[in-house]
Amino acid sequence: RIIEPVLIRNNIFTQNNDALFIGGLYEYDDSSYNVSVEENEFIGNECCGLYAFNANGLILTGNHFKDNKYNGAYLYDTDNWSQYDAYEQAAGVYGNTFDNNGAAGLYLDYSYYLPVLENEMKNNGYGGIGTEELYGCQFSRNSITGNGWDGIYLYFSEGCEITDNIISGNGTGLLPEELENDPDYVY
């Protein structure tokens, strides 16, 4: 469990199962807070480049996720909530590259208010961004191209804003599952 701010920068993670695991192991009240993962390479790992479980206030910036067998990064119950205001304002996924991962470049599951801005998701086997149960998400200024299935796959999500992205050459582009009749969504 990590409470004080932690910086993980300029590392190469390769040929691991989950290259980097951040979070509580078993209990939802066993969270890790305020971890900043910057300018790392996650290449050729057996499962995921990064697996974050209940890692609130997580900042991912300037990383390269490439050729991982499943997801480049999988964030479960990772929210923009932190013990320190500065981390809460900065928490999110910024300026990363997700390239040629076997499943989604970035998969977000059961997360709140976590912005995904200015990333490049390309040539992933499943989708650029995969989601399940997001609340208050913001996807903006991302380049999402050449992914096998979906540019963005939204499943059971609400309060999301998807603006100013380039979504091109994917299997289906934007798939707003269960959202087609909700006027509160911005596409």
WOZI-V218574 format. One record per pair of residues at least 24 apart in sequence whose ideal C-beta (glycine too) atoms are under 10 Angstrom apart, sorted by the first residue. I is the first residue (numbers start at 1). J is the second residue. Records with the same first field share a line. If there is no record, write none. Layout:
I=J ; J
This chain:
1=25 ; 27 ; 29 ; 30 ; 31 ; 32 ; 33 ; 54
2=31 ; 32 ; 33 ; 34 ; 35 ; 55 ; 57
3=31 ; 32 ; 33 ; 34 ; 83
4=33 ; 34 ; 35 ; 83 ; 84
5=33 ; 34 ; 35 ; 36 ; 57 ; 59 ; 82 ; 83 ; 84 ; 86 ; 87
6=32 ; 33 ; 34 ; 35 ; 36 ; 37
7=34 ; 35 ; 36 ; 37 ; 38 ; 59
8=35 ; 36 ; 37 ; 38 ; 39 ; 40 ; 50 ; 60 ; 63
9=36 ; 37 ; 38 ; 39 ; 40 ; 61 ; 62 ; 63
10=38 ; 39 ; 40 ; 41 ; 62
11=37 ; 38 ; 39 ; 40 ; 41 ; 42 ; 63
12=40 ; 41 ; 42 ; 43 ; 64
13=40 ; 41 ; 42 ; 43 ; 44 ; 45 ; 49 ; 50 ; 63 ; 65 ; 68
14=41 ; 42 ; 43 ; 44 ; 45 ; 49 ; 66 ; 67 ; 68
15=43 ; 44 ; 45 ; 46
16=42 ; 44 ; 45 ; 46 ; 47 ; 48 ; 49 ; 68
17=45 ; 46 ; 47 ; 48 ; 51 ; 69
18=42 ; 45 ; 46 ; 47 ; 48 ; 49 ; 50 ; 51 ; 52 ; 53 ; 68 ; 70 ; 71 ; 74
19=43 ; 44 ; 45 ; 46 ; 47 ; 48 ; 49 ; 50 ; 51 ; 65 ; 68 ; 73
20=45 ; 48 ; 49 ; 50 ; 51 ; 52 ; 63 ; 73
21=47 ; 48 ; 50 ; 51 ; 52 ; 53 ; 55
22=50 ; 51 ; 52 ; 53 ; 54 ; 55 ; 58 ; 75 ; 78
23=51 ; 52 ; 53 ; 54 ; 55 ; 56 ; 58 ; 75 ; 76 ; 77 ; 78
24=53 ; 54 ; 55 ; 56 ; 77
25=53 ; 54
26=53 ; 54
27=54
28=53 ; 54 ; 77
29=54
30=54
31=55 ; 56 ; 57 ; 77 ; 78 ; 79 ; 81 ; 82 ; 83
32=56 ; 57 ; 58 ; 78
33=57 ; 58 ; 81 ; 82 ; 83 ; 84 ; 87 ; 88 ; 91
34=58 ; 59 ; 82 ; 83 ; 84 ; 86 ; 87 ; 88 ; 90 ; 91
35=59 ; 60 ; 78 ; 82 ; 87 ; 91
36=60 ; 61 ; 87 ; 90 ; 91
37=61 ; 62 ; 63 ; 73 ; 93 ; 96
38=62 ; 63 ; 94 ; 95 ; 96
39=63 ; 64 ; 95 ; 96
40=64 ; 65 ; 96
41=65 ; 66 ; 97
42=66 ; 67 ; 68 ; 72 ; 73 ; 96 ; 98 ; 101
43=67 ; 68 ; 72 ; 99 ; 100
44=68 ; 69
45=69 ; 70 ; 71 ; 72 ; 101
46=70
47=71 ; 74 ; 102 ; 103
48=72 ; 73 ; 74 ; 75 ; 101 ; 102 ; 103 ; 104 ; 107
49=73 ; 74 ; 96 ; 98 ; 101 ; 105
50=74 ; 75 ; 96 ; 106
51=75 ; 76 ; 107
52=76 ; 77 ; 78 ; 108 ; 111
53=77 ; 78 ; 109
54=78 ; 79 ; 110
55=79 ; 91 ; 111
56=80 ; 81 ; 82 ; 83 ; 87 ; 88 ; 91 ; 111 ; 112 ; 114
57=81 ; 82 ; 83 ; 84 ; 86 ; 87 ; 88 ; 89 ; 90 ; 91 ; 92 ; 114
58=82 ; 87 ; 90 ; 91 ; 92 ; 93 ; 111 ; 114
59=87 ; 90 ; 91 ; 92 ; 93 ; 94
60=91 ; 92 ; 93 ; 94 ; 95 ; 96 ; 106 ; 114 ; 116 ; 119
61=90 ; 92 ; 93 ; 94 ; 95 ; 96 ; 117 ; 118 ; 119
62=94 ; 95 ; 96 ; 97
63=93 ; 94 ; 95 ; 96 ; 97 ; 98 ; 119
64=96 ; 97 ; 98 ; 99 ; 120
65=96 ; 97 ; 98 ; 99 ; 100 ; 101 ; 105 ; 106 ; 119 ; 121 ; 124
66=97 ; 98 ; 99 ; 100 ; 101 ; 105 ; 123 ; 124
67=99 ; 100 ; 101 ; 102
68=98 ; 99 ; 100 ; 101 ; 102 ; 103 ; 105 ; 124
69=101 ; 102 ; 103 ; 125
70=101 ; 102 ; 103 ; 104 ; 107 ; 125 ; 126
71=98 ; 101 ; 102 ; 103 ; 104 ; 105 ; 106 ; 107 ; 124 ; 125 ; 126 ; 127 ; 130
72=96 ; 97 ; 98 ; 99 ; 100 ; 101 ; 102 ; 103 ; 104 ; 105 ; 106 ; 107 ; 121 ; 124 ; 128
73=98 ; 101 ; 104 ; 105 ; 106 ; 107 ; 108
74=103 ; 104 ; 106 ; 107 ; 108 ; 109 ; 130
75=106 ; 107 ; 108 ; 109 ; 110 ; 111 ; 114 ; 116 ; 131
76=107 ; 108 ; 109 ; 110 ; 111 ; 132
77=108 ; 109 ; 110 ; 111 ; 112 ; 133
78=108 ; 109 ; 110 ; 111 ; 112 ; 114
79=110 ; 111 ; 112 ; 113 ; 114 ; 135 ; 136
80=111 ; 112 ; 113 ; 114 ; 115 ; 136 ; 137 ; 138
81=112 ; 113 ; 114
88=113
90=115
91=115
92=116 ; 117 ; 119 ; 137 ; 138
93=117 ; 118 ; 119 ; 129 ; 139 ; 142
94=118 ; 119 ; 141
95=119 ; 120 ; 141
96=120 ; 121 ; 142
97=121 ; 122 ; 143
98=122 ; 123 ; 124 ; 128 ; 129 ; 142 ; 144 ; 147
99=123 ; 124 ; 146
100=124 ; 125 ; 146 ; 147
101=125 ; 126 ; 127 ; 128 ; 147
102=126 ; 148
103=127 ; 130 ; 148 ; 149
104=128 ; 129 ; 130 ; 131 ; 147 ; 148 ; 149 ; 150 ; 152 ; 153
105=129 ; 130 ; 142 ; 144 ; 147
106=130 ; 131 ; 139 ; 142 ; 144 ; 152
107=131 ; 132 ; 153
108=132 ; 133 ; 134 ; 137 ; 139 ; 154 ; 157
109=133 ; 134 ; 155
110=134 ; 135 ; 156
111=135 ; 136 ; 137 ; 157
112=136 ; 137 ; 159
113=137 ; 138 ; 159
114=138
115=139 ; 140 ; 161
116=140 ; 141 ; 142 ; 152 ; 162 ; 165
117=141 ; 142 ; 164 ; 165
118=142 ; 143 ; 164 ; 165
119=143 ; 144 ; 165
120=144 ; 145 ; 166
121=145 ; 146 ; 147 ; 151 ; 152 ; 165 ; 167 ; 170
122=146 ; 147 ; 168 ; 169 ; 170
123=147 ; 148 ; 169
124=148 ; 149 ; 150 ; 170
125=149
126=150 ; 153 ; 171
127=151 ; 152 ; 153 ; 170 ; 171 ; 172 ; 175
128=152 ; 153 ; 165 ; 167 ; 170 ; 173
129=153 ; 154 ; 162 ; 165 ; 167 ; 174
130=154 ; 155 ; 175
131=155 ; 156 ; 157 ; 160 ; 177
132=156 ; 157 ; 177
133=157 ; 158
134=158 ; 159 ; 160
135=159 ; 160
136=160 ; 161
137=161 ; 162
138=162 ; 163 ; 186
139=163 ; 164 ; 165 ; 167 ; 174
140=164 ; 165
141=165 ; 166
142=166 ; 167
143=167 ; 168
144=168 ; 169 ; 170 ; 173 ; 174
145=169 ; 170
146=170 ; 171
147=171 ; 172 ; 173
148=172
149=175
150=174 ; 175 ; 177
151=175
152=176 ; 187
153=177
154=178 ; 179 ; 185
155=179
157=185
158=182 ; 184 ; 185
159=184 ; 185 ; 186
160=184 ; 185 ; 186 ; 187
161=185 ; 186 ; 187
162=186 ; 187
163=187
